[in-house]
Amino acid sequence: MPIGAAANDDDIKRITPAAFAALDFSTVTLLDLREPDEVLVHGIDGAINIPFNQIGKRLSQVPQDKPVIVFCRVGDWSEEVTEILADRGYDAINLDGGFQAYREYLREQEQSGKDSNASEATNVGDTASANADSAHTAAVNIPVAAQQLSVHSAGASNGTTDTANATDNATDSTGSAADSKTGKHVFVDAKGLKCPGPIVKIADTLRPLPIGTRLTAEATEDAFLSDIAVWCERTGNRLVELNRDDTGVIHVIIDKTAPAAKPGEPAIACSAAGAAAASANVASSANVAVTAANPDGGDIRHDKTFVVFSGDLDKTIAVFIMANGAAAMGRKVTVFFTFWGLNILRKPKHVRVRKSLIEHMFGMMMPRGTKKLGLSRMNMGGIGAKMIRWIMKSKNVESLESLMQQAVDHGVRLVACQMSMDIMGIHKEELIDGVELGGVSTFLGSGETSDMSLFV
C-alpha cells in the first residue's frame, strides 16, 4: 500500500502526523534533518540523522530500497529535501508540520487516552484503544509543553475604504447628507490612519468623482498636515482650508480642480498656473513648506522608480509606504526587485519546480516570502521582525503584506529581474501573482521617465 500522497502531479508526497504515527517504521527509512543535540533529546529510534546543512554532502547515505520519510523541526526544510530526493528517484515523503507536529499529535493522543481511562476506571481500566494510540510513544520523549509567546503579524487595517462606501456616506461641511451622484460634497474620516493611509483614502475617494467636488476630511496623524498640502499642490487640486483644532484633529477642505489618472497610468500634469494657484492656497491655509511650481507647465514626467536590492523587512516596508504615497498622487510607480530583494516576491508556500541541487540549496537558505524577512538591524534571530510587526499593528500601521496588495491595486508595477532569478535559482512559478519579469532595459526605461529613482 503506497505511503503518502501528493495534492497534484507537481507537488511532493506528504504524510500527516496521524498517519505517520500509525506506520510500521521498519517498512520505511526515516531521515531526520534536525541538529544532533535536538535528536539526542527527542529522537526517533532507527532514524538516519543528517543535519540540513550537511545534506548536500551526505545524500548518498540515504538508501533507496524503501520509501524515505523526511522530517525536520517544523516541516519547511524537509519539503525542500523531499523534492531533491524525489528528483533523484527516491520515493520521498514529507512529514507535514515536522517533528513538532508529530510530537503534538502524540501528546494529544496521550491526553485523550488518560481522559478515557479516567472515565472507565470503574469498569475495565485501561482500554485497548488507549494502548493503540500510544504505540509509538516509547520511541519519543514528550516534554512538558513550553509556554509560547504568539506575536501575530499585522493584518489589513482599515487604511483603505472603497470609494463606493465613502461616497454613499457622503456629507457636506455642515453635516447634512449630500447626494453622491451630484459630486458636490463628500466626507472622509481618516482619523487614526497612519501614512500613507490618509492620503490614499482621500485620493481613492476623489478619483472617480467629477471636477467641482468638495471633499472635507479629518485626520489625526501629524505628518498629514504637510502631506495633504503637498498632495494638493502636486495633483493640481485646490486646498481651501487646512487647520488643526484644540483636540489635535486636522481638518481639511479640498476642491477637486484637476482630473485624476487611473491607477497605473501616467500622472496628468497640472499647468504651471494651476500649480502656482495651489501653492498660493497652501501658503495661505497652513504654515507648511511648499514646492515651487513647474515652470514648464507640468510637461515633465513625474514617475517614481525604486530598485529593491535588499531583502530586509524594514527597508521593504519603507519602499512600499513611499510607493503607495506616490501612487496616491497619481504617479506611475515601478518597483524593480533584484538579487536578495527577489525573496520578497516569493510565495510563502512551497512550489514544486524542477531545480538543480545548487538551486535547491539556494532556495532552502533564502527566506520564502515576506513573513520570513528579517530586520536590517536588531533582528535577533527573527525576534526583532516579530516585534516590529506587533508594534506596527498596535500603532495602526498597515502590514507589509497589506501595503504590497494596496500597491498592486493602485497600479504599482512589480518587476522581478530575470537575470537575478536565473542566478539565484528562483523560477517564475514561485513568484506571487501580479509580478512582471524584466531586465536592465525595463529598469532604465522606467528610470528615464522618473524624476526620482531610489536604490534600496
Number of C-alpha atoms within 10 A of each C-alpha: 3 6 17 19 15 13 9 9 9 11 14 24 23 21 20 17 20 14 12 18 19 13 12 9 16 9 11 18 20 23 24 24 27 22 15 14 9 11 17 9 12 16 18 21 13 13 17 16 18 20 17 19 14 10 16 16 9 12 13 9 10 18 12 16 11 15 18 23 25 29 27 24 19 16 19 19 20 27 26 22 27 25 23 22 19 17 17 12 9 18 21 29 27 29 28 23 21 25 23 15 18 23 20 15 17 21 18 13 18 18 13 14 20 15 13 16 18 12 10 13 12 8 9 8 12 15 15 9 12 18 13 13 19 17 13 18 18 10 13 16 12 15 10 7 8 6 6 6 6 7 11 11 19 21 16 18 15 14 24 21 18 11 18 13 10 20 22 15 15 23 21 16 16 6 9 9 15 19 15 18 11 11 20 20 23 27 24 22 17 25 16 17 23 21 20 24 29 28 26 22 23 24 20 21 22 24 19 16 21 17 17 17 18 23 25 23 20 21 24 20 18 14 13 23 20 16 17 19 29 21 22 24 27 25 26 28 25 26 30 18 17 23 15 16 8 6 7 12 17 20 17 22 18 24 21 23 20 20 20 27 20 18 22 19 17 18 21 19 24 22 18 18 15 23 26 19 18 27 25 15 20 25 15 14 16 16 13 13 12 16 12 12 20 18 13 9 14 19 13 13 16 22 23 24 26 24 19 24 17 20 27 23 21 18 15 22 17 13 21 23 20 17 28 27 23 22 32 27 24 29 30 28 29 25 23 27 29 22 19 17 21 27 27 28 23 22 17 17 10 14 18 16 16 14 16 12 16 12 16 20 20 15 18 18 10 15 19 22 20 20 17 17 21 21 20 14 10 11 17 10 9 13 13 16 24 21 15 18 23 18 14 18 18 10 12 20 25 27 20 26 19 18 24 24 15 22 26 19 14 22 20 27 19 21 23 24 20 20 14 17 19 13 11 19 17 21 16 18 12 19 21 13 13 14 16 14 15 16 15 12 9 14 20 12 10 20 19 14 17 20 12 12 18 12 11 16
